[in-house]
Amino acid sequence: MRLLTKRDVEAAIDLSTAAGWNQTVADWEMLLSLAPEGCFAIESGGALRATATLLAYGRRLGWVGMVLTHPLYRRRGFARAVLEHVIQDADARGIACLKLDATDQGQPLYEAFGFRAEQPVTRWWRRGDPGACISPDPREIPTSLREMDEEAFGADRWAMLQTLAERSVVIASTDGFALLRPGLQASYVGPCAARNAEVASAMIKACVRAAGPSDCCWDIPGRNHPALQLAHELGFEPRRKLVRMTRGAPCSGRDEWVYGIAGFELG
């Protein structure tokens, strides 16, 4: 067991790609930049075999992600070991609540460590539209939206959002924002936080237009029913369903303002 480093990025992207995930090299590098002491690896035989990350949003909330094991090294307890290490690290730092988005395969393991289901999160997918390409200039998320996002998400994640915005198209108004960034398989729509469905609809539509011919994926928490309805209206189709799980003290925001998460590894 050791810390993940920049030297591991090539091997780490091989793990996430083998799992069929959408993360890019830039996604891994961002996690290492934001949480250098929270990215863990198991090395065996001189090679990377398993990973897990912990991104702390202060002491109120920690997000667990990138729980991966090399296909040839599964069922050897590697995922359990690295997850246990993450939990111990979070406890040592005094992080009150841990959350993660679990696949069906991972859910029993997380339940064994005291995680409980909170709500479903569904990945929606839409084919690209070559005739609808626009390229708005990337820009920063207005600082006036920081408090709104913290209220929506349930914790202060401003440092992560600023870093994410540097490589995203940012669509923003006085009542919300949405980001669009490159993914390995499809452009990623999210996060999106908005005070009402009308604002969210306009921003998500702008993201889809900005993606142009690229396919889009969009992860929507199950409690936001207007977002699910909007996905249907815009021609998205459900592709995967995960379960958001939580452990420790309650930590909640305003689900009705969250129209798209930042990513399974980010919350």
C-alpha positions as CSV (number, residue, x, y, z in Angstrom):
1,M,0.0,0.0,0.0
2,R,1.3,3.4,-0.9
3,L,0.4,6.8,-2.3
4,L,-0.5,7.2,-5.9
5,T,1.9,9.5,-7.8
6,K,2.1,11.2,-11.1
7,R,4.3,8.4,-12.3
8,D,1.3,6.1,-11.9
9,V,-1.1,8.0,-14.2
10,E,-0.4,5.9,-17.3
11,A,-1.1,2.7,-15.3
12,A,-4.1,4.2,-13.6
13,I,-5.8,5.2,-16.8
14,D,-5.3,1.7,-18.0
15,L,-7.3,0.5,-15.0
16,S,-10.2,2.9,-15.5
17,T,-10.2,2.3,-19.3
18,A,-10.3,-1.5,-18.8
19,A,-13.4,-0.9,-16.5
20,G,-15.1,1.0,-19.3
21,W,-15.0,4.3,-17.5
22,N,-15.0,7.8,-19.1
23,Q,-12.2,9.4,-17.1
24,T,-9.2,10.9,-18.9
25,V,-5.6,11.4,-17.9
26,A,-6.6,15.0,-17.0
27,D,-9.2,13.6,-14.5
28,W,-6.5,11.5,-12.8
29,E,-4.1,14.4,-12.7
30,M,-6.7,16.6,-11.2
31,L,-7.3,14.2,-8.3
32,L,-3.6,14.0,-7.7
33,S,-3.4,17.8,-7.7
34,L,-6.3,18.3,-5.3
35,A,-5.7,15.4,-3.0
36,P,-2.1,14.3,-3.2
37,E,-2.3,12.7,0.3
38,G,-5.7,11.0,-0.5
39,C,-4.9,9.0,-3.6
40,F,-3.8,5.4,-2.8
41,A,-2.5,2.5,-4.7
42,I,-1.6,-1.2,-4.1
43,E,1.5,-2.3,-5.9
44,S,2.2,-6.0,-6.5
45,G,4.9,-7.5,-8.6
46,G,6.3,-4.0,-9.4
47,A,3.1,-2.8,-11.0
48,L,-0.1,-0.9,-10.1
49,R,-2.9,-3.4,-9.2
50,A,-5.5,-1.3,-7.3
51,T,-6.5,2.3,-6.5
52,A,-8.9,4.4,-4.5
53,T,-9.1,8.1,-3.9
54,L,-10.4,10.4,-1.1
55,L,-11.2,14.0,-2.0
56,A,-12.0,15.9,1.2
57,Y,-14.4,18.9,1.1
58,G,-13.2,20.2,4.4
59,R,-14.0,18.0,7.4
60,R,-17.7,17.8,6.7
61,L,-17.5,15.5,3.7
62,G,-15.1,13.2,2.0
63,W,-15.7,11.7,-1.5
64,V,-14.4,8.2,-2.2
65,G,-13.7,7.4,-5.9
66,M,-11.6,5.5,-8.4
67,V,-12.0,2.2,-6.5
68,L,-10.4,-0.1,-9.2
69,T,-8.6,-3.4,-9.3
70,H,-6.7,-4.9,-12.3
71,P,-8.9,-7.6,-13.8
72,L,-6.4,-10.3,-13.2
73,Y,-6.0,-9.4,-9.5
74,R,-9.7,-9.3,-8.5
75,R,-11.1,-11.5,-5.7
76,R,-7.8,-11.3,-3.8
77,G,-9.0,-8.7,-1.3
78,F,-7.2,-5.7,-2.9
79,A,-10.3,-3.5,-3.2
80,R,-11.2,-4.3,0.5
81,A,-7.7,-3.4,1.6
82,V,-7.5,-0.1,-0.2
83,L,-11.0,0.9,0.8
84,E,-10.2,0.1,4.4
85,H,-7.1,2.3,4.1
86,V,-9.2,5.2,2.7
87,I,-11.7,4.9,5.6
88,Q,-8.9,4.8,8.2
89,D,-7.3,7.9,6.6
90,A,-10.7,9.7,6.6
91,D,-11.3,8.8,10.3
92,A,-7.8,10.0,11.2
93,R,-8.5,13.4,9.5
94,G,-11.8,13.7,11.4
95,I,-13.9,13.8,8.2
96,A,-17.5,13.4,9.5
97,C,-19.2,11.9,6.4
98,L,-18.0,9.8,3.5
99,K,-20.0,9.3,0.3
100,L,-19.5,7.4,-2.9
101,D,-21.3,6.2,-6.0
102,A,-21.4,2.4,-6.1
103,T,-21.9,0.0,-8.9
104,D,-23.9,-3.2,-8.3
105,Q,-20.7,-5.1,-8.0
106,G,-19.2,-2.8,-5.4
107,Q,-22.3,-2.2,-3.3
108,P,-21.9,-5.3,-1.0
109,L,-18.3,-4.4,-0.2
110,Y,-19.3,-0.8,0.8
111,E,-22.2,-2.1,2.9
112,A,-19.7,-4.3,4.8
113,F,-17.9,-1.1,5.8
114,G,-21.1,0.6,7.0
115,F,-22.1,2.5,3.9
116,R,-25.9,2.8,3.4
117,A,-27.9,3.6,0.2
118,E,-29.0,7.2,-0.1
119,Q,-30.4,7.6,-3.7
120,P,-29.8,6.2,-7.2
121,V,-27.6,8.1,-9.7
122,T,-28.3,7.3,-13.4
123,R,-25.9,7.9,-16.3
124,W,-27.8,9.2,-19.3
125,W,-26.3,9.1,-22.8
126,R,-27.0,11.1,-26.0
127,R,-25.6,10.8,-29.5
128,G,-23.8,13.8,-30.8
129,D,-25.3,16.2,-33.3
130,P,-22.9,17.3,-36.1
131,G,-25.2,20.1,-37.1
132,A,-25.4,21.8,-33.7
133,C,-21.8,22.7,-32.9
134,I,-21.0,25.9,-31.1
135,S,-17.9,26.7,-29.1
136,P,-18.5,29.2,-26.3
137,D,-15.3,30.4,-24.7
138,P,-14.4,28.6,-21.4
139,R,-14.7,31.0,-18.5
140,E,-14.7,30.9,-14.7
141,I,-17.7,30.1,-12.6
142,P,-18.8,33.4,-11.0
143,T,-17.8,33.7,-7.4
144,S,-21.3,34.9,-6.6
145,L,-22.5,31.3,-7.1
146,R,-20.1,29.8,-4.5
147,E,-22.6,29.9,-1.6
148,M,-25.4,28.6,-3.9
149,D,-23.3,25.6,-4.9
150,E,-22.4,24.9,-1.3
151,E,-26.0,24.9,-0.3
152,A,-26.9,22.7,-3.2
153,F,-24.1,20.2,-2.7
154,G,-23.9,20.2,1.1
155,A,-20.3,21.1,1.4
156,D,-17.8,23.6,0.1
157,R,-16.2,22.2,-3.1
158,W,-15.1,25.5,-4.6
159,A,-11.4,24.6,-5.1
160,M,-12.5,21.5,-7.1
161,L,-15.0,23.5,-9.2
162,Q,-12.4,26.1,-10.1
163,T,-9.9,23.5,-11.1
164,L,-12.5,21.7,-13.2
165,A,-13.6,24.9,-14.9
166,E,-10.1,25.4,-16.2
167,R,-10.6,22.6,-18.7
168,S,-14.3,22.9,-19.2
169,V,-16.8,25.0,-21.1
170,V,-18.7,27.0,-18.5
171,I,-22.3,28.0,-19.0
172,A,-23.4,30.3,-16.2
173,S,-26.1,32.8,-15.1
174,T,-27.0,34.5,-11.9
175,D,-29.0,31.4,-10.9
176,G,-26.7,28.5,-11.7
177,F,-24.0,27.0,-13.8
178,A,-23.2,23.9,-15.9
179,L,-19.9,22.6,-17.1
180,L,-18.9,20.5,-20.2
181,R,-15.6,18.7,-20.3
182,P,-13.9,16.1,-22.5
183,G,-14.2,12.5,-21.6
184,L,-12.6,9.3,-22.9
185,Q,-15.8,8.0,-24.5
186,A,-18.1,11.1,-24.5
187,S,-18.2,14.7,-23.4
188,Y,-19.3,15.0,-19.8
189,V,-22.1,17.3,-18.8
190,G,-21.8,18.3,-15.2
191,P,-21.7,19.5,-12.6
192,C,-24.9,21.5,-13.0
193,A,-26.4,23.4,-10.1
194,A,-29.4,25.7,-10.6
195,R,-32.2,27.3,-8.6
196,N,-34.9,26.2,-11.0
197,A,-35.6,23.9,-13.9
198,E,-35.9,26.7,-16.5
199,V,-32.3,27.8,-15.8
200,A,-31.0,24.3,-15.7
201,S,-32.8,23.5,-19.0
202,A,-31.2,26.4,-20.8
203,M,-27.7,25.6,-19.5
204,I,-27.9,21.8,-20.3
205,K,-29.1,22.6,-23.8
206,A,-26.2,25.0,-24.3
207,C,-23.8,22.2,-23.1
208,V,-25.3,19.8,-25.7
209,R,-24.9,22.3,-28.5
210,A,-21.3,23.0,-27.4
211,A,-20.5,19.3,-27.6
212,G,-21.5,19.2,-31.2
213,P,-20.7,15.8,-32.8
214,S,-19.4,14.4,-29.6
215,D,-21.7,12.0,-27.6
216,C,-22.7,13.3,-24.2
217,C,-23.0,11.6,-20.9
218,W,-24.8,13.2,-17.9
219,D,-25.1,11.7,-14.4
220,I,-28.4,12.7,-12.6
221,P,-29.3,12.1,-9.0
222,G,-32.6,10.2,-8.7
223,R,-34.2,12.8,-6.4
224,N,-34.2,15.5,-9.0
225,H,-37.2,14.5,-11.0
226,P,-37.2,17.7,-13.3
227,A,-33.7,16.8,-14.3
228,L,-34.8,13.2,-15.2
229,Q,-37.7,14.6,-17.2
230,L,-35.3,17.0,-19.0
231,A,-33.0,14.2,-20.0
232,H,-36.0,12.4,-21.7
233,E,-37.0,15.6,-23.5
234,L,-33.4,16.2,-24.8
235,G,-33.1,12.7,-26.2
236,F,-30.9,11.2,-23.6
237,E,-31.3,7.5,-22.8
238,P,-30.4,5.8,-19.5
239,R,-27.1,3.8,-19.8
240,R,-26.0,2.9,-16.2
241,K,-27.5,3.1,-12.7
242,L,-25.3,3.4,-9.6
243,V,-26.3,3.9,-5.9
244,R,-25.1,6.9,-3.9
245,M,-24.0,5.7,-0.5
246,T,-23.1,7.4,2.7
247,R,-21.3,6.6,5.9
248,G,-21.1,8.6,9.1
249,A,-22.8,11.8,10.1
250,P,-25.6,13.1,7.9
251,C,-24.5,15.5,5.2
252,S,-27.2,16.8,2.7
253,G,-27.7,19.7,0.4
254,R,-30.6,20.7,-1.8
255,D,-31.2,17.8,-4.1
256,E,-33.7,19.9,-6.1
257,W,-30.9,22.2,-7.2
258,V,-28.5,19.5,-8.3
259,Y,-29.2,18.8,-12.0
260,G,-26.0,17.0,-12.7
261,I,-23.1,15.6,-10.5
262,A,-19.4,16.4,-11.1
263,G,-18.5,12.8,-11.6
264,F,-18.7,9.5,-9.8
265,E,-15.3,10.2,-8.3
266,L,-16.1,13.8,-7.3
267,G,-19.7,13.9,-6.1
